[in-house]
Amino acid sequence: MSLPSALTITESDPSGGAGIQADLKTFTALNCYGTSVITALTAQNTNGMHGVHACPSGFVKDQLVSVLDDTGALVIKTGTLCSEATIRVVASTLRNYFREKTLRLVCDPVGVSTPGRAPLEDGALGSLIDEIMPLATLITPNKSEAELILSHKGKNIKISSLADMIPASKELLTLGSEAVLLKGGHVTTTITEVYELLGKNPTISVNKYGLLDENMNILGKDDQTSELVVDVLQDSSGSDGGVQTSLFVGPRVKSAHTHGVGCTLSAAIVCGLADRLTIADAVRGGTMYTYLGILHALPVGTGHSPLNHTHSLVSRFVPRPFPGDSYPLTRVLISSTANMWKEYVEHKFVKEVGKGQLDKKCFVHSIKQGYHYLKYYGRAYALMAAKSTSFTTMTAATQSVGDVLNFISTNHKELCIRWGVSEKELQETPESAATTAYGAYIMDIGFQGDTVKLTMALAPCLLGYGEAGLWLIEESKRPDSWVVMDETLNPYVSWIKEFSGETYQKEVKAGLTTIEGFGSTTPVTKERFEELVEVWKRCVVMEKGFWDMIISLS
């Protein structure tokens, strides 16, 4: 089976981080056969541009014709085109070659106003706008490039916020391309601004990457003031003939590995289009590829080093922890069971506790059944210690056994006294079927001797109660909240404070660290991940079933 072909027309970067070098690395990493046409030789490195030698336009044409006549190209990218003559040669050659074929072209207007890149000659900008952009499937300007392009067309639009990016990107679409991706790397944006924009424009679609989803408070709540990168896509390629506005929202990564980021993004989008994806899906994939390339980058040179173009070649089903994403394995686990996880941590039991309206009989039932469940829970950790082959795991497991014993002798004992549950009642109350089934499953996993699977079986209880507690606290902060935090009105406030409090959340963080240790020490294969998800999923369902049993008093 042949690989889809992708062609880049831009300058050469001897340092390997941008230009044709970055594009060809990206093409290879994303399973495309890459070809190139060099428009300029440069003397540059991670510290900047030191010299440019533009290729004669006739030689650029010779290269382009040689490639198109032989390997062809499903999708083409233009980057630095240097001169008006080169722009006209490239445009005329593409028009001639694609007279009876569909041209899929991504125009990255670098050199228009891009420090450290080969500049456009005077007078070339108009040709780029009039000759290349109308041929393009997609153009990908950044803030400075967009402002200069619009200024050249008599539109004095300054882009200083996300709100400014919407009309600017729509104006850019009138230049003739099928779609516009206005990159927001040079625009400071927060999640609050995103929500404000969506409130005024409900038809805008949002694509998030690298951010926490719903019901992930335990992983670290996103700061409402944290800086984001938001790219705006205006896409007229839909079958309805209209223009769809989409946002691609991700965290702003504070990194020195930014050399060639723009080149890489547009090249990755080219690969998506070559794989027959829609423009929006190609942008989504390209954005994620570039983001992960920055996260996985290694130091190269003494300046702004390039991102890691080959990160996708490593068989790593779950990404390694990075600043801003400290718990990727847990995040993926929760995402893979998002609906069930939501039904668990936002259960009727949790909501009734938050309102202070839970039937006292149900809460007392939870105290009794929780007592029985914690026997299984503690024994499972003891079993983990016995099955472990490392002192680190033994230490963590025995600490968890100690935490259970301490909880029973302190917090749980106080609950029993407060709610009038005697030691005799605890011992004589039979286990419910849900408690027995859940406990037996955990012990069965433990006897298999796989400490990772056992950790997955125990995690939904530890993490879920912590998430439920934090969720109620977050809900209580909303205007006119339904969560009652006045202890004179809600007898269950202590439950909320217990599981949202510092002591319990410290245990949650320890559990998260243990889980992530499995993902960071050895790559998690697809098969192994599916095995772990199955255990996680079953225990999430059983946790929900436990609270179903409490509510029904069964």
C-alpha positions in Angstrom: 0.0 0.0 0.0 1.5 3.4 -1.0 1.7 6.3 1.4 -0.2 9.5 0.7 2.2 12.1 -0.8 2.7 15.5 0.7 4.8 18.3 -0.8 6.3 21.3 1.0 7.5 24.4 -0.8 9.6 26.5 1.5 13.1 27.4 2.7 15.8 25.1 4.1 16.7 25.3 7.8 20.2 23.8 8.4 19.5 23.6 12.2 16.7 21.1 11.4 13.9 22.8 13.4 11.9 24.6 10.8 11.6 24.9 7.0 11.6 21.8 4.8 13.4 19.8 7.6 10.6 20.3 10.0 8.0 19.6 7.4 9.6 16.4 6.2 10.0 15.1 9.7 6.4 15.8 10.4 5.3 14.1 7.1 7.3 11.0 8.0 6.0 10.9 11.6 2.4 11.1 10.4 2.8 8.4 7.7 3.0 10.5 4.6 5.6 10.4 1.8 7.3 13.8 1.9 8.8 15.7 -1.0 10.1 19.2 -1.0 10.9 22.3 -3.2 13.5 24.6 -1.7 12.8 28.3 -2.2 15.8 29.6 -0.2 19.0 28.5 1.5 19.3 30.0 5.0 22.0 30.3 7.6 20.0 29.9 10.8 20.0 28.1 14.1 18.1 28.1 17.4 19.4 31.6 18.0 18.0 33.2 14.9 18.4 33.9 11.2 21.9 34.9 10.0 21.6 34.9 6.3 19.3 34.1 3.3 20.2 33.1 -0.2 17.0 32.9 -2.3 16.8 30.4 -5.1 16.1 31.7 -8.6 12.4 31.5 -9.5 13.2 29.4 -12.6 15.0 26.8 -10.5 12.1 26.7 -8.0 9.9 26.0 -11.0 12.2 23.2 -12.2 12.1 21.6 -8.8 8.3 21.8 -8.6 7.7 20.4 -12.1 10.1 17.6 -11.4 8.2 16.5 -8.3 4.7 16.9 -9.7 5.6 15.1 -12.9 6.9 12.1 -10.9 5.5 11.5 -7.4 2.7 14.1 -7.6 1.2 15.4 -4.4 -2.2 14.8 -2.7 -1.7 17.9 -0.6 0.8 20.8 -0.9 2.1 23.3 1.6 3.7 26.6 0.9 5.8 28.4 3.5 8.5 31.0 2.7 8.2 32.0 -1.0 10.7 34.9 -0.8 10.0 36.9 -4.0 7.1 38.0 -6.2 8.7 36.1 -9.1 8.8 32.9 -7.1 5.2 33.4 -6.0 4.0 33.9 -9.5 5.9 30.8 -10.8 4.5 28.6 -8.0 1.0 29.9 -8.5 1.0 29.4 -12.3 2.6 26.0 -12.1 0.0 24.8 -9.6 -2.9 26.2 -11.7 -1.5 24.5 -14.8 -0.9 21.1 -13.1 -4.2 21.0 -11.3 -6.4 22.2 -14.1 -8.3 18.9 -14.1 -7.4 17.8 -10.6 -8.4 19.0 -7.1 -5.7 21.1 -5.5 -5.4 20.8 -1.8 -3.1 23.6 -0.6 -2.2 24.8 2.8 -0.7 28.3 2.7 1.4 29.2 5.8 2.3 32.9 5.1 5.6 32.9 6.9 8.0 35.6 6.1 5.2 38.1 5.9 6.0 39.3 9.5 7.8 36.4 11.1 11.0 37.1 13.1 13.7 34.5 12.4 12.3 33.4 9.1 13.4 34.3 5.5 11.5 37.5 4.7 9.3 38.3 1.7 10.8 40.8 -0.7 9.1 44.2 -1.0 6.0 44.0 -3.2 5.7 40.2 -2.8 2.9 40.4 -0.2 0.3 41.5 -2.7 1.2 38.6 -5.0 0.9 36.1 -2.1 -2.6 37.5 -1.3 -3.8 37.6 -4.9 -2.0 34.6 -6.4 -1.6 31.9 -3.7 -4.3 32.5 -1.1 -7.3 32.1 -3.6 -5.8 28.7 -4.5 -5.6 27.6 -0.9 -7.8 25.1 1.0 -6.5 26.7 4.2 -4.3 29.6 5.2 -2.7 29.6 8.7 -1.5 33.1 9.7 -0.5 34.1 13.2 -1.5 37.4 14.8 1.2 39.6 13.2 0.8 38.0 9.8 -3.0 38.4 9.8 -2.7 42.1 10.8 -0.2 42.8 8.0 -2.3 40.9 5.4 -5.5 42.7 6.4 -3.7 46.1 6.5 -2.4 45.5 2.9 -6.1 45.1 1.9 -7.0 48.3 3.6 -8.5 46.7 6.7 -6.8 48.2 9.8 -7.8 45.5 12.3 -5.7 45.1 15.5 -5.9 41.7 17.1 -5.3 41.9 20.9 -7.9 39.5 22.2 -9.9 36.3 21.4 -12.9 38.5 20.6 -10.8 40.4 18.0 -9.8 37.1 16.4 -13.3 36.3 15.2 -13.9 39.2 12.9 -10.3 39.2 11.8 -10.5 35.5 10.7 -13.8 36.1 8.9 -12.2 39.0 7.0 -9.3 36.8 6.0 -11.7 34.3 4.6 -12.9 36.9 2.0 -9.4 36.7 0.4 -10.5 33.5 -1.3 -9.3 30.4 0.6 -11.7 27.7 1.6 -10.8 28.1 5.3 -8.7 30.2 7.6 -6.9 29.1 10.8 -5.9 32.2 12.7 -3.3 31.0 15.2 -3.5 32.4 18.7 -0.1 31.8 20.0 0.6 35.5 20.3 -2.7 36.4 21.9 -3.2 36.0 25.6 -6.5 34.3 26.4 -8.2 32.7 29.5 -11.0 30.2 29.8 -13.3 33.0 31.1 -12.9 34.8 27.8 -13.7 31.6 25.9 -16.9 31.1 27.9 -17.9 34.8 27.4 -17.4 34.4 23.6 -19.5 31.2 23.6 -22.2 32.9 25.6 -22.6 35.5 22.8 -22.0 33.1 19.9 -23.6 29.7 20.8 -23.0 28.3 17.3 -19.2 28.3 17.7 -17.9 24.8 18.3 -15.1 24.1 20.8 -12.3 21.5 20.6 -10.3 21.2 23.8 -6.9 19.5 24.1 -4.6 19.2 27.1 -7.3 20.5 29.5 -9.2 18.7 32.2 -12.8 17.6 31.4 -15.8 17.5 33.6 -15.6 15.6 36.9 -11.8 15.8 37.1 -11.4 18.2 40.1 -9.1 15.7 41.8 -6.6 16.1 39.0 -6.2 19.8 39.7 -8.9 22.4 38.8 -8.0 24.6 35.9 -7.3 28.2 37.1 -9.8 30.5 35.5 -7.0 33.0 34.9 -4.6 30.5 33.4 -3.3 31.4 30.0 -4.6 29.4 27.0 -3.7 29.2 23.4 -6.8 29.5 21.2 -6.7 29.0 17.4 -9.8 30.2 15.4 -10.9 28.2 12.4 -13.4 29.7 9.8 -14.4 26.9 7.5 -16.6 27.2 4.5 -16.1 23.7 3.2 -19.3 22.3 4.7 -22.1 20.9 2.5 -24.6 23.6 3.7 -22.5 26.3 2.1 -22.2 28.2 5.4 -19.2 29.1 7.5 -18.5 27.2 10.7 -16.5 28.9 13.4 -14.5 26.6 15.6 -12.1 27.1 18.5 -9.2 24.9 19.3 -8.4 25.5 23.0 -5.4 24.3 24.8 -3.0 25.2 27.7 -0.2 27.7 27.0 3.0 25.7 27.6 5.8 27.7 29.0 8.6 26.2 27.0 11.8 27.2 25.1 11.1 24.4 22.6 9.2 26.7 20.1 11.5 26.8 17.0 9.4 25.7 14.0 6.1 25.4 15.8 4.1 27.2 13.1 5.8 25.1 10.3 5.0 21.9 12.2 1.4 22.7 12.7 0.7 23.5 9.1 2.6 20.4 8.0 0.6 18.2 10.4 -2.6 19.6 9.0 -1.3 18.7 5.5 -1.0 15.1 6.6 -4.5 15.1 8.0 -5.9 16.4 4.6 -3.8 13.8 2.8 -5.5 11.2 5.0 -8.8 12.4 3.6 -9.9 14.1 6.9 -12.1 17.1 6.9 -10.4 20.5 7.5 -11.7 20.7 11.1 -10.5 17.1 11.9 -7.1 17.8 10.2 -6.7 20.9 12.3 -7.7 19.0 15.4 -5.1 16.3 14.8 -2.4 18.8 13.8 -3.0 20.8 16.9 -2.6 17.8 19.2 0.5 16.6 17.4 2.1 20.0 17.7 1.1 20.3 21.4 2.6 16.9 22.3 5.7 17.7 20.3 6.3 20.7 22.5 5.7 18.6 25.7 8.0 15.9 24.6 10.8 18.2 23.3 14.4 17.8 24.4 17.0 20.5 24.6 18.8 21.2 21.2 21.2 24.1 20.7 21.6 27.1 22.9 18.5 29.1 21.9 14.9 28.3 21.2 15.2 24.6 20.4 12.7 22.8 18.2 9.8 20.6 19.3 10.1 16.8 19.1 8.7 15.8 15.6 9.2 12.1 16.3 7.2 11.8 19.5 4.4 9.9 17.8 6.8 7.2 16.6 7.2 6.0 20.3 4.6 3.4 21.2 3.1 5.2 24.2 -0.6 4.8 24.4 -0.8 7.2 27.4 1.4 10.3 27.5 4.0 10.9 30.2 3.2 13.4 33.0 4.1 17.0 32.2 3.5 20.3 33.8 -0.2 21.1 33.3 -1.0 17.4 32.9 0.5 15.6 36.0 -1.9 12.7 35.9 -2.4 11.7 32.2 -3.1 8.0 32.9 -5.9 8.8 35.4 -7.2 11.5 33.0 -7.5 9.0 30.2 -9.1 6.4 32.5 -11.8 8.9 33.6 -12.3 10.1 30.0 -12.7 6.5 28.8 -15.6 6.0 31.3 -16.8 9.6 31.3 -20.6 8.9 31.5 -20.3 6.1 34.1 -17.9 8.2 36.2 -20.3 11.2 36.1 -23.2 8.9 37.2 -21.0 7.8 40.1 -19.6 11.0 41.4 -22.8 13.0 40.8 -25.0 10.2 42.2 -28.4 10.9 43.8 -26.7 10.0 47.1 -24.1 12.7 46.6 -26.7 15.3 45.6 -29.0 14.5 48.5 -26.1 14.8 50.9 -25.3 18.2 49.3 -28.9 19.4 49.8 -29.1 18.0 53.3 -32.1 16.0 52.2 -30.8 12.5 52.4 -33.1 10.2 54.4 -31.4 9.5 57.7 -32.0 5.7 57.3 -30.0 5.8 54.0 -27.0 7.6 55.7 -27.0 5.1 58.6 -27.2 2.3 56.0 -24.1 3.8 54.3 -22.2 3.8 57.7 -23.0 0.1 58.2 -22.3 -1.1 54.7 -19.2 1.2 54.5 -17.9 -0.6 57.6 -18.2 -4.0 55.8 -16.7 -2.7 52.6 -13.7 -1.2 54.4 -12.8 -4.7 55.6 -12.4 -5.8 52.0 -10.6 -2.5 51.2 -8.1 -2.9 53.9 -7.5 -6.6 53.2 -7.0 -5.9 49.6 -4.2 -3.4 50.4 -2.7 -6.0 52.8 -2.8 -8.5 49.9 -1.1 -5.9 47.6 1.7 -5.6 50.1 2.1 -9.4 50.3 2.1 -9.7 46.5 4.5 -6.8 45.9 8.1 -7.2 44.8 9.2 -3.7 45.6 9.6 -1.9 48.9 8.0 1.2 47.4 4.8 -0.6 46.7 4.9 -2.4 50.0 5.3 0.9 51.8 2.4 2.5 50.0 0.1 -0.5 50.5 0.9 -0.9 54.2 0.3 2.9 54.6 -3.1 2.5 53.0 -3.9 -0.4 55.5 -2.9 2.0 58.3 -5.1 4.7 56.8 -8.1 2.4 56.8 -7.5 1.3 60.4 -7.1 4.9 61.5 -10.3 5.9 59.7 -12.3 3.1 61.4 -11.0 4.0 64.9 -11.5 7.8 64.5 -13.7 9.3 61.8 -16.0 6.2 61.4 -16.3 5.8 65.1 -17.3 9.4 65.5 -19.9 8.9 62.8 -21.3 5.9 64.6 -21.6 7.8 67.8 -23.2 10.8 66.2 -25.8 8.8 64.3 -26.5 6.3 67.0 -25.0 3.2 65.5 -23.6 0.8 68.1 -20.7 -1.6 67.7 -23.2 -4.5 68.0 -25.3 -3.1 65.1 -22.2 -2.9 62.9 -21.3 -6.5 63.6 -24.8 -7.9 63.3 -25.9 -6.0 60.1 -25.5 -8.4 57.2 -23.6 -7.3 54.1 -25.7 -6.3 51.2 -25.4 -8.2 48.0 -23.8 -5.1 46.4 -21.2 -4.9 49.1 -20.3 -8.6 48.9 -20.1 -8.6 45.1 -17.9 -5.5 45.1 -15.6 -6.8 47.9 -15.3 -10.2 46.4 -14.3 -8.8 43.0 -11.6 -6.7 44.5 -10.2 -9.7 46.4 -10.3 -11.8 43.3 -8.2 -9.2 41.4 -5.8 -9.2 44.4 -5.4 -13.0 44.4 -4.4 -12.8 40.7 -1.1 -11.2 41.9 -1.2 -8.2 39.5 -0.6 -5.2 41.7 -1.4 -2.8 38.9 -4.8 -4.3 38.2 -5.5 -4.3 42.0 -4.6 -0.6 42.1 -7.1 0.0 39.3 -9.8 -1.9 41.3 -9.2 0.1 44.5 -8.8 3.5 42.8 -12.5 4.3 41.9 -13.4 4.3 45.6 -10.5 6.4 46.7 -10.7 8.9 43.8 -14.5 8.9 43.5 -15.2 10.0 47.0 -12.6 12.7 46.7 -14.1 13.9 43.4 -17.6 13.9 44.9 -16.5 16.0 47.8 -14.7 18.5 45.6 -17.7 18.6 43.2 -20.0 19.6 46.0 -17.6 22.3 47.2 -17.4 23.7 43.6 -21.2 23.6 43.3 -21.6 25.4 46.7 -19.6 28.4 45.3 -22.1 29.1 42.5 -24.7 31.9 42.9 -27.9 30.6 44.5 -26.3 27.2 44.9 -28.4 24.1 45.8 -25.6 22.8 48.0 -26.2 23.7 51.7 -23.0 24.3 53.7 -24.7 25.6 56.9 -24.3 22.8 59.5 -27.5 23.9 61.2 -29.4 23.2 58.0 -27.5 20.3 56.6 -26.5 17.4 58.9 -24.1 16.0 56.2 -21.8 19.0 55.9 -19.1 17.0 57.8 -19.3 14.3 55.1 -18.6 17.0 52.4 -15.8 18.5 54.4 -14.3 15.0 55.1 -13.9 14.0 51.5 -13.0 17.5 50.1 -10.6 18.2 53.0 -6.9 18.4 53.0 -6.3 15.0 54.8 -8.4 13.0 52.3 -7.2 14.9 49.3 -3.6 14.2 50.4 -4.5 10.5 50.2 -6.1 11.0 46.8 -2.9 12.7 45.5 -0.8 9.7 46.8 -3.1 7.4 45.0 -2.8 9.4 41.8 1.0 9.3 42.1 0.9 5.5 42.4 -1.3 5.2 39.3 0.8 7.5 37.2 4.0 5.6 38.3 2.7 2.6 36.3 2.3 4.8 33.1 5.6 6.7 33.3 8.0 3.8 34.1 6.9 1.6 31.2 4.7 2.6 28.2 1.1 1.3 28.5 0.3 -0.7 25.4 -3.2 -0.6 23.9 -3.9 -4.2 25.1 -2.7 -3.4 28.7 -4.7 -0.2 28.8 -7.9 -2.0 27.7 -7.3 -4.5 30.5 -6.9 -1.8 33.1 -9.9 0.1 31.8 -12.0 -3.0 32.1 -11.1 -3.3 35.8 -11.5 0.4 36.4 -14.9 0.4 34.5 -16.3 -2.5 36.5 -15.4 -1.0 39.8 -16.8 2.4 38.8 -20.1 0.6 38.0 -19.9 -1.2 41.4 -19.3 2.0 43.2 -22.4 3.5 41.6 -24.2 0.2 42.5 -23.1 0.6 46.1 -24.8 4.0 46.3 -27.8 2.6 44.5 -28.1 0.1 47.3 -27.8 2.8 49.9 -30.6 4.9 48.4 -32.9 1.8 48.0 -32.0 0.5 51.5 -31.4 -2.9 50.1 
